[in-house]
Amino acid sequence: MRLTRSLRLVQFRDISAEDPRAQHAEKHRRLYITSMPKASLKKARVLSSRVSYRGPVFWVTTDKVMEPTGIRVRRDVVRHSGSVVILAVDESSGSPRVLLEKQYRHAAGRFLLELPAGRIDEGEEGLKAAKRELLEETGYSARSWKRVLHFWASPGFMAEAMSIYLARGLKAGAAQPEDDEVIELKLVPLKNAVSMVLKGTIQDAKTIAGVLWLDRQTRKR
């Protein structure tokens, strides 16, 4: 079996060769990882780094790295200051409703339903950024705030960390969107939002994470 360069130290075992019944049935073919490369370094070592692109929102570095596995590679990384996501929940009618935004996303080539979110400005704290983004994009403010999730958006090539903040006790106000933001707001019952996730209507990853987290927490009560 031919392996890619980044997996050259990984050993595979094809059990189809050991099971005669699997030789004529592709569905019985399985690959099992039997060993992984041991880390030879405690952490990665950046041998060189240069900025290959810089824009108003993110920049890209081309790095030569010695990774903890001992592999020496080139990594092109999209650098970002980090983002906040706001899981704004309205409980005034009894059952929770989630505040969603519908807006066009050129990268996806379609309109998406998303939780409010935005970039953390330089020197800005996450909670302050979350409050600012919620007010700017939706006009809402909230009485209570709590960070509930923290994750990497796409760590294969992007150094963007995201934090989801649960916002409760909502109060409506006037939105202050940026010039290029055309946003339609929707308060969606949580059970409907979960259904939209499972049916593929909601396709934004951070929104899927937030909605399913809230559903899990609600079921625990």
Summary of the structure (lengths in Angstrom):
residues: 221
radius of gyration: 22.4
end to end distance: 50.5
largest distance: 68.8
contacts: 587
relative contact order: 0.14
helix: 23%
strand: 41%
